[in-house]
Amino acid sequence: MGSEAPPMWRRWVQGARLRTLPLALSPVFLGSSSAVQSGTFSVVLALLATTVALALQVGVNYANDYSDGIRGTDDDRVGPARLVGSGLVKPGKVLRAALFSFGVAAIAGIVLLIVARVDVLATEGLLGWLAHVWPVLALGALAVLAAWYYTGGSRPYGYSGAGEIVVFLFFGPVATIGTAWAMAGIVPFDAVFSGVGAGAFAAAVLLVNNLRDRDKDALAGKNTVSVRVGYRASLWLLVVLVAVPYVMVGVLSLFFIWAPVAYVTALLTLWVLIQVFLAKSPTQLIGALGALSLNAVAYGLVLGIALAW
């Protein structure tokens, strides 16, 4: 007797890939820790930044599901089934879910900038406010475009090996610096270094994901970094990526007495590396992928608390 199909709401929850959401929160937490240091932390702004990060991540996940699904990339995959690729949901509905998520992120981002710079809006008007916040507005627009064109459009950059670079930027320095700037009105130097660490971890998570899907991606014409450089080189690139966050901790330790506490998360990092290097099949990388995501979140939480202490 076959098992019953999951209810529709559970399919959408699975499609949102909730396990990836904490990864989007790490740079927001680190940026908020910079604001705590300067005495400018705002719960309202932190919640709005969190909404932006989560909505963008969900939008990315649905957009990737849609684009990979209609291309046939997800027809035979190692990880969890996707909405479009498995035929569970019609492509148009997944596309609308992605666009709705991006819309939520855009609205929350605009509200964030209005609340953060309401004094400028009140004294200098709309044009003065735009002159003040346009760099962040531009970065927000680029974030949405980057989310869509990762696997969307006629020439998705995720299919040419640039995914890790873009993920590093937008899940690292851009998110961390943007959060800190919204609250403090400046770019704290620690937000730059902690952002680099968060971005390196995010890129490492994507690299392991692509390493798991390397054979299937190659057959589907998705030329990720792992497909381009090969399995062994990808492993050593992973070592470099997960080492970068701890180099950043070393730099921050020169200025923040509690920053070295973040080195405790290196134990989990080492365990993940051992699991990846010992894996004999793609399915054995699934557990390591989840552990690395947890590792990235733990790094952001511990380092953020240490910097704000």
N, C-alpha and C positions, 0 to 999 in steps of 0.2 A: 504494500500500500504506500503510495508516494506521499511525500510531505506536502503540506499545504503551502501555497504561495504566500509570501509575507504581505501584510497589509500595505496599502499605498503610502501611508505616512512613513512607515519604516523604510520603504524604498527611497523616499526623498531624504530621509535622515542619513541613510547609508551613502547616498549620492553626494551629500554635503561633506562627507569624509571628516567627521568630527574629530578624529584623532589628529588631523593636521592643524586644527584651530589653535591649540596652545602655542604652536610655533609662531603664530602671528602676534601673540601677546607678549612674547619675550622682549622685543625691541621697545614696545610701548611701556613696559615695566621699567626698562633701563632708562628710557627718556624721562619717565616720571621721577626716577630716583635723582636725576640731575636737578629737577625742579625742587625736590625736597631739600637738597643742599642749599639752594639759593633762597629758600623760604617762599617760593612762588607756586608751590604745588596746589592744584585745584582738583577736587573730586569730580566736579562737573566736566572739566576739560579732559580729565583722565577717562571718564566714562564715554565721552564723545570720541576720543581717540581709539578707545577699545572697540566701539561700534564700527568705526571706519575700518580698523584692521580686520575684524571678524567678517564684516560684510564683503570686503575685498577678497578674503580667503575663500569664503563660500562661493563668491562669484567666479573666482579662478577655477575652483573645483568643478562647478557646473559647466563653465565654458570649455574646460578641457574635456569633460565628459561628452559634451555635444560635438566638439570639433574632431576629437579622436574617434568618436562613434561613427560619424558620417563618413570619415575617411577609411574606416575599417580597421584602424590600428588596434582597437580594443576587442576585436572579434575573438581573439584567442590570447588571453592574458594570464599571467601567473597569479596576480593578486586578486582582491575582491572584485566581483562582477560590477560593471558600470551600467548606468541606466540605459543609455542609448545602445552601447555595444552588445548588451545582453538582450535587447529588445523589450525591456521592462516598461519603458516609457517612450513615448513618441519624441523625436528630436526637437520639434517645435516647442514643446512644453519645457524641455530642459533649457533651450535657448532663452525662453522668456524668464525662467527662474534665474539664469545668469544675469540677464539685463536688469531684472528687478533688484538683485543683490548689488550690482554696480550702482544703481540708482540710489539705494539706501546709503551706500558708502559716500556717494557724491553729496547727498543732502546733509548727512552727518558731518562731513568735512567742511561744508560751507557754514553750517551752524557753529561748528568748532571755531572757525576763524572769526565769525561775527562776535561770539562770546569772548574770545581771547582778545580781540582788538576793538571792543565796543567803544572804548574811549576815543580811539582814532576816528571811528565812524561818527561819533557824536560831535566831535570838534572840527573834523576836516571833510565830512561828507563822504558820499559813496566813492568819488574819484580819489580822494585822499586815502580812503581805506584800501581801494584796489591797488594804488601805488605802493602801499605798505605790504600787502599780502600776496601780490601777484606771483612772486617766486614759489610760494607754497601752493598756490592754486595751480601753477604750471606743473609742479611735481605731482600733485594729485591727479591731474589729467593724464600725465605720463604713466602713472601707476595703473590707471584703468586701461589705458592702451596696451601697456605691457602685459596686463592680465589677460586681455583678449587675444593679443597676437602671439602669445606663447605657443598655442596650438591652432589659433584661428587665422583667418585670412588666407591668401593664396601662397604666401611665403612665410610661414610661422617660424620664428627664430628658435623655438624649442626643437624643431626638426633639423636644425643646422649646427647644434652644439653650443649655442649661446645661453641656454637656460640657466646654468649655474651662475653665470656672471650677472644676469638681470636679477635673479633671486637674491644673490649676495647684496646687491645695491638696495633693492626695495624692501627686503626683509632684514636689512641691517642698518647702515648709516642713514638712509633716507627716513625710515620710520623712527629711528631713535632720535636723530637730530630734529626731525619735524615735531615730534612730541615735546621735546625739551624746549624748542623755540616757541611753540604755542603758549607754553606756561611762563617761561622765563623771559621771553623777548630777545634772547641772545642764543648763541650756539656754544654751549659749554664744551670745553675741550674733552672732558671725560665722556660725553655723549658720542663723540667721534670714535674714540678707541673702543668703548663698549659696543657701539654699533658695528664696528668691524668684526668684533668677536661674534655677535649675534648673527651677522650676515654670513660669516664663514660656516657657522653651524647649519644655518638654513641651506646653504649650498651643498654642504656635506650630506644632508638628508636627501636632497634631490639627487645627488650623485649615487647614493646607495639605491635609491628607487630606480634610477636608470640602469644601474649595474644589474639589478634583479631582472629588469625587462630587456636587457641588452640583446639577447638572441631574437626575441619577438620583434623588438624595434627595428633591428637590422632587416628582417624579412619584410617589414611594413614600410621601409624607406625612411624611418625616423632616425636620422644620424645624430644621436646625442653624443656627448663627450665620450661616454663609455664605448659607443660603437666606433667612434673615430680613432681613439687612442688604444683601444684594446683592454682586456680584463686586467692584466698585471699592472699596466700604467695607471689604470683607474684606481687600483688599490693604493698605490703610492701617492696619488693625488689626494685621496681621502685622508691619508696620514697628514699631509701638509695642511689640508683644510681644518682638521680638528686640532692641529697644533697651534694655528693662528690665534684662536681665542685665548689660549694660555700665555702666548707672547703678549697679548694686550693686557692680561692681568699683571704680567711683570712690569709693563710700563706704568699702569695705574697704581701699582704698589709703591712707586716712588713718591706718590702724592696722597694716597689714601691708606691709612694704617691697617684697615680691615680688609682691603682688597685681596690679599693672599688667601683668605678663607675660601675663595672661589676655586682654589686648586683642589679642594676636596672632590669636586665633580670630575676631576681627571681620572679617578678610579673607575667611574662608569664609562668614561671615554675609552679607557684601556680595555675594559671588558668588551665593549662594542667592537673595537678593532680586532680583538682576538676572534670574536664570532664571525666577523666578515672574512678574515683571512682563512679561517678554517672551513668556511662554507664550501660544500661540494656541489650544490645545486641551487638554482634560483629560489626555490621555496624556502631554503634554509636562511635566506637573507630577510625574510619577512619579519621574523622576531627581532633581528638586529636593527631593522628599519624603525620599528616601534621603539626600541630601546634608545636609539640615537635621537629620535624626536623628544623623548623624555629627558635625555641628556641635555639637549639644547635648552629646554624649558628650565631644567634645574640650574644650569649655568646662568641664565638670565635672572632667575629669582635670587640665587645666592649672591651673585655679583651685585645686583641691584640693591639688595638689603645692605651689603657690605659698604657700598658707596654712599648710601643714604644715612648710614648709622651716625 
